[in-house]
Amino acid sequence: MSDATGYARILLRGYLTRRGATMNDQSPLVRQWGLLRTLASRKYGVTVKELAQEAGVSIKTIRRDLEIFQAAGFPLREVVCEFGRKKWHLESVKPPAELNFTWEEAAALYLGRRLLEPLIGTLFWQAAREAFRKIQAVLEPGPRAYLDKFATMFCQTMSGAHDYSKKAELIDSLMQGIEDNRAVLLTYQSLQATEPVTYTIYPFGLAYHRGALYLVGRTPRHEDIRHWKVDRIDAVELKDQRFQRPEDFDLQKHLSKSFGVYQGDGEVCVRVRFLPPVARYVEESTWHPSQKLTKQRDGSLIAEFTLDGTEEIKRWIMSFGKYAQVVEPGELRDQVVEELREALESQKGSPVVPGRSSERKQVLTTTAE
């Protein structure tokens, strides 16, 4: 495990861990973060024995954590005190000159604090809050008042957000398996299953798609690479068994042909015509690396994608309703027509709720332009 990977792992696990349990009941990150705070607060140092007692773990575990910190680049040193007693110090160092912030950079970071609101309640929120207080302290009252006023103009929506705080230890185990090429025993309940199933997985990496985490890997029985949604994983157990990751495997490249996380087994060219009412909306975003957008004289837009499957793009196309028309392939067009027909029949059979039509009119008046 490289120094950078180890440090990144510490940060990620901290983001996904909430406070509340004792150190010895939580993941290694919780313990390690607590150790860093203890080391930083003890001006005259602290012994390994004291750290072990406070954390509720063995001395061997503490020494292993200290080795991780040193490998990650933390300024730790062991000092021999009176009577041969050894203490560990976390040195306070000033940031190098090149890390000094300009006013614009400090202002941008100060405004960006709202993006860190999902950290509230996690291990890093207190430290992040202190950092923003320091930035606030160096800003003059006038500029600070302006930035505070400006910050109220920005809001981050949480629609469809996933909360992985309760799965921090589970994700920690997955990351250890990914980094160390160790198999994991996964207890997983798929979307259609009525009961969870436990089996061995070779974890290759984690993908973050539309606010959700997915485990990418394969099973010993299958050579093809598969995906598991972390929300549906009930338990993870690290095994001593090691596996060999394919040398040419690249997580980014692996996902580059899909329109999300669902994998197909071929290559298909998808062409869609978007009518004028939604053409500009489609044109404003990059939906896939392979996309080619061509404006039409009538104001419509032709979007072309090269994918390995059509399942996810089909859902995306249908989300535009009557304003999206599949040009090719014909099979995809037939699937969209059939699903829309079924949806229409389903809606015809739905009970009518009194008063709903007027409510809908009120909602539509607030639609974004």
C-alpha positions as CSV (number, residue, x, y, z in Angstrom):
1,M,0.0,0.0,0.0
2,S,1.5,3.4,-1.0
3,D,1.7,6.3,1.3
4,A,-0.8,8.3,-0.7
5,T,-3.2,5.4,-0.9
6,G,-3.0,4.9,2.9
7,Y,-3.7,8.5,3.6
8,A,-6.6,8.7,1.1
9,R,-8.0,5.6,2.8
10,I,-7.9,7.3,6.2
11,L,-9.7,10.4,4.8
12,L,-12.4,8.3,3.0
13,R,-13.2,6.2,6.0
14,G,-13.4,9.3,8.2
15,Y,-15.9,10.9,5.9
16,L,-18.1,7.8,6.1
17,T,-17.9,7.3,9.9
18,R,-20.1,8.9,12.5
19,R,-19.2,9.5,16.1
20,G,-21.0,7.7,19.0
21,A,-19.3,4.4,19.8
22,T,-16.1,3.8,21.8
23,M,-12.8,3.5,19.9
24,N,-12.4,-0.3,20.3
25,D,-16.0,-0.8,19.0
26,Q,-15.4,1.1,15.7
27,S,-13.3,0.8,12.6
28,P,-9.5,1.4,12.6
29,L,-10.1,4.9,11.2
30,V,-12.0,6.0,14.3
31,R,-9.2,4.8,16.5
32,Q,-6.5,6.3,14.3
33,W,-8.3,9.7,14.2
34,G,-8.6,9.6,18.0
35,L,-4.9,8.9,18.3
36,L,-4.0,11.8,16.1
37,R,-6.1,14.2,18.2
38,T,-4.5,12.8,21.4
39,L,-1.0,13.2,20.0
40,A,-1.7,16.7,18.8
41,S,-3.1,17.8,22.1
42,R,-0.2,16.4,24.3
43,K,2.4,19.1,24.3
44,Y,5.0,16.9,26.1
45,G,4.2,13.7,24.3
46,V,2.5,10.5,25.2
47,T,3.6,6.9,25.7
48,V,2.5,3.9,23.7
49,K,1.0,2.4,26.8
50,E,-1.1,5.5,27.5
51,L,-2.3,5.5,24.0
52,A,-3.3,1.9,24.2
53,Q,-5.1,2.4,27.5
54,E,-7.1,5.3,26.2
55,A,-8.0,3.6,22.9
56,G,-8.8,0.3,24.6
57,V,-6.6,-1.7,22.3
58,S,-3.3,-3.6,22.5
59,I,0.2,-1.9,22.4
60,K,0.9,-3.9,19.3
61,T,-2.1,-2.3,17.6
62,I,-1.0,1.2,18.6
63,R,2.5,0.6,17.3
64,R,1.0,-0.5,13.9
65,D,-1.1,2.7,13.8
66,L,2.0,4.8,14.5
67,E,3.8,3.1,11.6
68,I,0.9,3.9,9.3
69,F,1.0,7.5,10.3
70,Q,4.8,7.7,9.7
71,A,4.4,6.0,6.3
72,A,1.7,8.5,5.4
73,G,4.0,11.4,6.2
74,F,2.8,12.6,9.5
75,P,5.6,14.4,11.5
76,L,5.8,11.9,14.3
77,R,8.9,11.2,16.4
78,E,9.8,9.1,19.4
79,V,11.7,10.9,22.2
80,V,13.6,9.3,25.1
81,C,12.8,11.1,28.3
82,E,14.0,10.7,31.9
83,F,14.6,7.2,33.2
84,G,14.6,5.9,29.6
85,R,10.8,6.5,29.2
86,K,9.8,6.9,25.5
87,K,7.2,9.3,24.4
88,W,5.7,10.1,21.0
89,H,5.3,13.6,19.7
90,L,3.3,15.0,16.8
91,E,5.2,18.0,15.7
92,S,3.4,21.2,14.8
93,V,4.7,22.4,11.4
94,K,3.8,25.5,9.4
95,P,2.5,25.0,5.9
96,P,5.1,25.6,3.2
97,A,5.1,29.0,1.7
98,E,3.5,27.8,-1.5
99,L,0.4,26.8,0.4
100,N,-0.4,30.4,1.5
101,F,-3.8,31.4,0.3
102,T,-4.7,34.6,-1.7
103,W,-7.7,36.5,-0.7
104,E,-9.7,35.0,-3.5
105,E,-8.7,31.4,-2.5
106,A,-9.5,32.0,1.1
107,A,-12.9,33.4,0.1
108,A,-13.6,30.5,-2.2
109,L,-12.8,28.0,0.6
110,Y,-14.9,30.0,3.1
111,L,-17.9,29.9,0.7
112,G,-17.3,26.2,0.0
113,R,-18.1,25.3,3.6
114,R,-21.6,24.6,2.6
115,L,-20.5,21.8,0.4
116,L,-19.1,20.1,3.5
117,E,-22.4,20.1,5.3
118,P,-22.7,16.3,4.7
119,L,-19.7,16.0,7.1
120,I,-21.8,17.2,10.1
121,G,-21.7,14.5,12.7
122,T,-18.7,12.8,11.2
123,L,-15.2,12.7,12.7
124,F,-13.9,15.5,10.4
125,W,-16.6,18.0,10.9
126,Q,-15.1,19.6,14.1
127,A,-11.7,20.0,12.4
128,A,-13.3,21.4,9.2
129,R,-15.3,23.9,11.3
130,E,-12.1,25.0,13.1
131,A,-10.4,25.5,9.8
132,F,-13.2,27.7,8.5
133,R,-13.1,29.7,11.8
134,K,-9.5,30.5,11.1
135,I,-10.2,31.7,7.6
136,Q,-13.1,33.8,9.1
137,A,-10.7,35.3,11.6
138,V,-8.4,36.7,8.9
139,L,-11.2,38.2,6.9
140,E,-12.1,41.9,7.5
141,P,-15.6,42.5,8.8
142,G,-16.8,44.1,5.5
143,P,-15.7,41.3,3.2
144,R,-16.8,38.6,5.7
145,A,-20.3,40.1,5.9
146,Y,-20.5,40.1,2.1
147,L,-19.4,36.5,1.9
148,D,-21.9,35.5,4.6
149,K,-24.6,37.1,2.7
150,F,-23.5,35.6,-0.6
151,A,-23.3,32.1,1.0
152,T,-27.1,32.2,1.7
153,M,-27.6,32.3,-2.1
154,F,-26.3,28.8,-2.5
155,C,-28.0,25.6,-1.4
156,Q,-27.1,22.0,-1.9
157,T,-30.1,19.7,-2.5
158,M,-30.1,16.3,-0.8
159,S,-32.7,14.6,-3.1
160,G,-31.8,10.9,-3.4
161,A,-28.8,11.2,-1.2
162,H,-27.3,8.1,0.4
163,D,-26.1,7.9,4.0
164,Y,-23.2,5.5,4.4
165,S,-22.4,6.4,8.0
166,K,-23.8,3.1,9.3
167,K,-21.7,1.2,6.8
168,A,-18.4,2.7,7.7
169,E,-16.8,-0.5,9.1
170,L,-18.2,-2.4,6.2
171,I,-16.6,0.0,3.7
172,D,-13.4,-0.1,5.7
173,S,-13.2,-3.8,5.2
174,L,-13.9,-3.5,1.5
175,M,-11.1,-1.0,1.1
176,Q,-8.7,-3.2,3.0
177,G,-9.6,-6.1,0.6
178,I,-9.1,-3.8,-2.4
179,E,-5.7,-2.5,-1.3
180,D,-4.3,-5.8,-0.1
181,N,-5.8,-8.0,-2.8
182,R,-7.7,-10.0,-0.2
183,A,-10.9,-11.9,-0.8
184,V,-14.0,-10.9,1.2
185,L,-17.0,-12.9,2.3
186,L,-20.0,-10.8,1.2
187,T,-23.5,-11.0,2.5
188,Y,-25.7,-9.4,-0.2
189,Q,-29.4,-9.1,-1.0
190,S,-30.1,-8.1,-4.6
191,L,-33.0,-5.9,-5.5
192,Q,-35.2,-8.8,-6.5
193,A,-34.1,-11.3,-3.9
194,T,-36.2,-12.0,-0.8
195,E,-33.2,-13.2,1.3
196,P,-29.5,-12.2,1.5
197,V,-26.9,-14.6,0.2
198,T,-23.3,-15.0,1.4
199,Y,-20.4,-15.8,-1.0
200,T,-16.8,-14.9,-1.8
201,I,-15.8,-11.8,-3.8
202,Y,-12.5,-10.5,-5.2
203,P,-12.9,-6.7,-4.7
204,F,-11.2,-4.6,-7.4
205,G,-12.5,-1.1,-6.6
206,L,-15.4,1.2,-5.6
207,A,-17.3,3.3,-8.0
208,Y,-19.4,6.4,-7.1
209,H,-22.4,6.9,-9.4
210,R,-25.3,9.3,-8.9
211,G,-24.7,9.5,-5.1
212,A,-24.4,5.8,-4.6
213,L,-21.3,3.5,-4.0
214,Y,-20.8,0.3,-6.0
215,L,-18.3,-2.5,-5.4
216,V,-16.6,-3.7,-8.6
217,G,-15.0,-7.1,-8.6
218,R,-15.6,-10.7,-9.5
219,T,-16.4,-14.1,-7.9
220,P,-14.1,-17.1,-8.0
221,R,-16.7,-18.9,-10.1
222,H,-17.0,-16.2,-12.8
223,E,-14.4,-14.5,-14.9
224,D,-16.6,-11.6,-15.8
225,I,-16.5,-8.4,-13.7
226,R,-19.6,-7.6,-11.7
227,H,-21.0,-4.8,-9.6
228,W,-22.7,-4.8,-6.2
229,K,-24.5,-1.8,-4.7
230,V,-23.1,-1.0,-1.3
231,D,-26.5,-0.1,0.1
232,R,-27.5,-3.8,-0.4
233,I,-24.5,-5.3,1.3
234,D,-25.4,-6.6,4.8
235,A,-22.0,-7.8,6.0
236,V,-18.3,-8.1,4.9
237,E,-15.7,-10.4,6.3
238,L,-12.1,-10.2,5.3
239,K,-10.5,-13.5,4.4
240,D,-6.9,-14.6,4.5
241,Q,-7.2,-15.7,0.9
242,R,-5.3,-13.6,-1.6
243,F,-6.2,-13.0,-5.3
244,Q,-4.4,-11.7,-8.3
245,R,-6.0,-8.7,-9.9
246,P,-5.7,-8.5,-13.7
247,E,-2.6,-6.4,-14.5
248,D,-4.5,-4.6,-17.3
249,F,-7.6,-3.8,-15.2
250,D,-8.4,-0.1,-15.0
251,L,-11.5,1.0,-13.1
252,Q,-12.1,4.1,-15.1
253,K,-11.7,2.3,-18.4
254,H,-13.9,-0.5,-17.2
255,L,-16.8,1.9,-16.7
256,S,-16.2,4.1,-19.7
257,K,-18.4,2.1,-22.1
258,S,-21.4,1.9,-19.8
259,F,-24.0,4.7,-19.3
260,G,-23.6,4.3,-15.5
261,V,-22.7,1.1,-13.7
262,Y,-24.7,-1.6,-15.6
263,Q,-22.5,-3.6,-18.0
264,G,-23.4,-5.0,-21.3
265,D,-21.5,-7.6,-23.4
266,G,-21.3,-5.9,-26.8
267,E,-21.0,-2.5,-28.5
268,V,-24.0,-0.6,-29.7
269,C,-24.5,2.8,-31.3
270,V,-27.5,4.7,-29.8
271,R,-28.9,7.7,-31.6
272,V,-31.7,9.8,-30.0
273,R,-33.5,12.9,-31.3
274,F,-34.4,15.4,-28.6
275,L,-37.1,17.8,-29.5
276,P,-36.6,21.6,-29.1
277,P,-38.2,21.9,-25.6
278,V,-35.4,19.8,-24.1
279,A,-32.6,20.1,-26.7
280,R,-30.8,22.9,-24.9
281,Y,-31.0,21.0,-21.6
282,V,-29.4,17.9,-23.1
283,E,-26.7,20.1,-24.8
284,E,-25.7,21.7,-21.5
285,S,-24.2,18.5,-20.0
286,T,-21.7,15.7,-20.8
287,W,-23.7,12.5,-20.4
288,H,-21.0,10.1,-21.6
289,P,-17.4,10.3,-22.9
290,S,-18.5,9.1,-26.4
291,Q,-21.4,11.5,-26.9
292,K,-21.7,13.4,-30.1
293,L,-24.3,16.2,-30.3
294,T,-25.6,17.6,-33.5
295,K,-28.0,20.5,-33.7
296,Q,-30.8,20.3,-36.3
297,R,-32.3,23.1,-38.3
298,D,-35.7,22.6,-36.6
299,G,-34.2,23.2,-33.2
300,S,-34.0,19.6,-32.2
301,L,-30.8,17.8,-31.3
302,I,-29.4,14.4,-32.3
303,A,-27.3,12.7,-29.6
304,E,-25.1,9.7,-30.4
305,F,-23.5,7.4,-27.9
306,T,-21.3,4.3,-28.2
307,L,-22.1,1.9,-25.3
308,D,-21.8,-1.7,-24.3
309,G,-25.5,-1.9,-23.3
310,T,-28.8,0.0,-23.4
311,E,-30.5,-0.7,-20.0
312,E,-29.5,2.5,-18.3
313,I,-29.7,4.8,-21.3
314,K,-33.2,3.4,-21.9
315,R,-34.3,4.8,-18.5
316,W,-32.7,8.1,-19.2
317,I,-34.4,8.4,-22.6
318,M,-37.8,7.6,-21.1
319,S,-37.3,10.3,-18.4
320,F,-37.8,12.9,-21.2
321,G,-41.2,11.5,-22.1
322,K,-42.6,12.6,-25.5
323,Y,-39.6,14.9,-26.1
324,A,-37.1,12.0,-26.8
325,Q,-37.3,9.7,-29.9
326,V,-35.0,6.7,-30.4
327,V,-33.5,6.8,-33.9
328,E,-31.5,3.6,-33.5
329,P,-31.2,0.8,-32.7
330,G,-34.6,-0.4,-33.6
331,E,-34.7,-2.9,-30.8
332,L,-34.2,-0.2,-28.2
333,R,-37.0,1.9,-29.8
334,D,-39.3,-1.1,-29.6
335,Q,-38.5,-1.6,-25.9
336,V,-39.1,2.1,-25.1
337,V,-42.5,2.0,-27.0
338,E,-43.5,-1.2,-25.1
339,E,-42.6,0.2,-21.7
340,L,-44.4,3.5,-22.3
341,R,-47.4,1.6,-23.5
342,E,-47.4,-0.5,-20.3
343,A,-46.9,2.6,-18.2
344,L,-49.9,4.2,-19.9
345,E,-52.1,1.2,-19.2
346,S,-50.9,1.2,-15.6
347,Q,-51.8,4.8,-15.2
348,K,-55.2,4.3,-16.7
349,G,-55.9,1.7,-14.0
350,S,-54.6,3.9,-11.1
351,P,-57.3,5.3,-8.7
352,V,-57.9,9.1,-9.1
353,V,-57.2,11.1,-5.9
354,P,-59.6,14.1,-5.5
355,G,-57.9,17.5,-5.6
356,R,-54.7,16.2,-7.0
357,S,-55.1,18.0,-10.4
358,S,-55.2,21.4,-8.8
359,E,-52.2,20.6,-6.7
360,R,-50.3,19.7,-9.8
361,K,-51.1,23.0,-11.5
362,Q,-49.6,24.9,-8.5
363,V,-46.4,22.8,-8.6
364,L,-45.9,23.4,-12.3
365,T,-45.9,27.1,-11.9
366,T,-42.7,26.9,-9.9
367,T,-40.8,24.8,-12.5
368,A,-37.3,26.0,-13.2
369,E,-36.7,27.5,-16.6
